[in-house]
Amino acid sequence: MSRNKTPLRYPGGKQKLTPFIREIILSNGLDGGHYIEPYAGGAGVAMELLVSGDVEHVHLNDSSYHIYCFWSAILNFTEEFCNKISSCVLNIEEWLVQREILRNPENHTLIEVGFATFYLNRTNRSGVLGGGVIGGLSQNGKWKLDARFSKRDLIERIEVIASLKHAVSLYNKDAEIFFSNDVKSLPEKSLIYIDPPYFNKSNRLYLNHYKPGDHERIAGVVQEMERVKWIVSYDAVDEIMKYYSNRRSFVYDLQYNASRAYKGKEVFIFSDGVVVPRNSAISYINFALKRESKNLHFGVQ
Ligand SMILES: C[S@@+](CC[C@H](N)C(=O)[O-])C[C@H]1O[C@@H](n2cnc3c(N)ncnc32)[C@H](O)[C@@H]1O
């Protein structure tokens, strides 16, 4: 059984930071509560926390229709989706068919779009939906397109998640609308983990329409949320540090698989009400990143 609980690969996926986020949940008495990702993507942390029973309910929002279709299909049409995994052919002809579905979602059902999203996520380099296939179109690379497509393991992950369907709420909204409309009905015992598209370097990786002004506006909306506790992660560029300069934060180095050349600093920012488990934060982040980070700069500001 694989360590990851999410069936999606996500460049910069944060599931390796789950122990740190779990520590925040425990330190703030939020265990057994609700956990929310307004920019869910592969929802790696949410799935770990749900499957382990640390939280009772997760809310996943993503403005990408493709990502929404995937989550909705595995939760609501589990058997059909898993049958599609069992019977799918892993070759370039099928990859082209799935890419066509991904490019023209309006001509297809939710299950078809959800499956195409999954198929390309598992067969493309770094899981980037708009990127190239593993091994190239001629399939003469070291790795072939099936390198990340262990059918049995992926079906198992999906079945585990679907068995917890009653504990998952799905949304397909712009995060700003989610913040304004949906956060107010969350129970007080909630933690919102906000992992927006990066300020720099993100266009290639994700659907992202955010310009610098949008990040600034989102920072304003996020910092107005006082009733529930939240944490934010970002690339630690000067602009982001400025937008959140009145909040506590810490910066660490992180290297992504999706673009090996990019080694950047990341930052975690905390709402004022969050108790930050200081010493464990250092050791967990250190532990989670030790293979990827040579220099860890830590300092709660
Ligand atoms: C940095 S990724 C999140 C990765 C996630 N934390 C994980 O571990 O897999 C950002 C996600 O935000 C979504 N997104 C981009 N713009 C958005 C918006 N305005 N509102 C909601 N979601 C958005 C993208 O589709 C992408 O899935």
The ligand as a MOL file (V3000), in Angstrom:
LIG
                    3D

  0  0  0     0  0            999 V3000
M  V30 BEGIN CTAB
M  V30 COUNTS 27 29 0 0 0
M  V30 BEGIN ATOM
M  V30 1 C -0.8550 25.1960 -5.4810 0
M  V30 2 S -2.1900 24.2360 -6.1540 0 CHG=1
M  V30 3 C -2.7810 23.4160 -4.7320 0
M  V30 4 C -2.0430 22.1380 -4.4770 0
M  V30 5 C -2.5900 21.3410 -3.3270 0
M  V30 6 N -2.3400 22.0190 -2.0580 0
M  V30 7 C -1.9730 19.9670 -3.3110 0
M  V30 8 O -1.2400 19.6230 -2.3630 0
M  V30 9 O -2.2150 19.2120 -4.2540 0 CHG=-1
M  V30 10 C -3.3440 25.4220 -6.5410 0
M  V30 11 C -4.7240 24.9050 -6.9930 0
M  V30 12 O -5.5690 26.0580 -7.0170 0
M  V30 13 C -6.4560 25.9670 -8.1040 0
M  V30 14 N -6.8560 27.3470 -8.4120 0
M  V30 15 C -6.2100 28.2700 -9.1840 0
M  V30 16 N -6.8520 29.4490 -9.1590 0
M  V30 17 C -7.9180 29.2800 -8.3370 0
M  V30 18 C -8.9560 30.1470 -7.8960 0
M  V30 19 N -9.0090 31.4160 -8.2830 0
M  V30 20 N -9.8780 29.6460 -7.0360 0
M  V30 21 C -9.8280 28.3570 -6.6190 0
M  V30 22 N -8.8810 27.4850 -7.0200 0
M  V30 23 C -7.9260 27.9390 -7.8530 0
M  V30 24 C -5.6870 25.2710 -9.2040 0
M  V30 25 O -6.5860 24.6070 -10.0760 0
M  V30 26 C -4.7990 24.3110 -8.3840 0
M  V30 27 O -5.4130 23.0430 -8.3130 0
M  V30 END ATOM
M  V30 BEGIN BOND
M  V30 1 1 1 2
M  V30 2 1 2 3
M  V30 3 1 2 10
M  V30 4 1 3 4
M  V30 5 1 4 5
M  V30 6 1 5 6
M  V30 7 1 5 7
M  V30 8 2 7 8
M  V30 9 1 7 9
M  V30 10 1 10 11
M  V30 11 1 11 12
M  V30 12 1 11 26
M  V30 13 1 12 13
M  V30 14 1 13 14
M  V30 15 1 13 24
M  V30 16 1 14 15
M  V30 17 1 14 23
M  V30 18 2 15 16
M  V30 19 1 16 17
M  V30 20 1 17 18
M  V30 21 2 17 23
M  V30 22 1 18 19
M  V30 23 2 18 20
M  V30 24 1 20 21
M  V30 25 2 21 22
M  V30 26 1 22 23
M  V30 27 1 24 25
M  V30 28 1 24 26
M  V30 29 1 26 27
M  V30 END BOND
M  V30 END CTAB
M  END
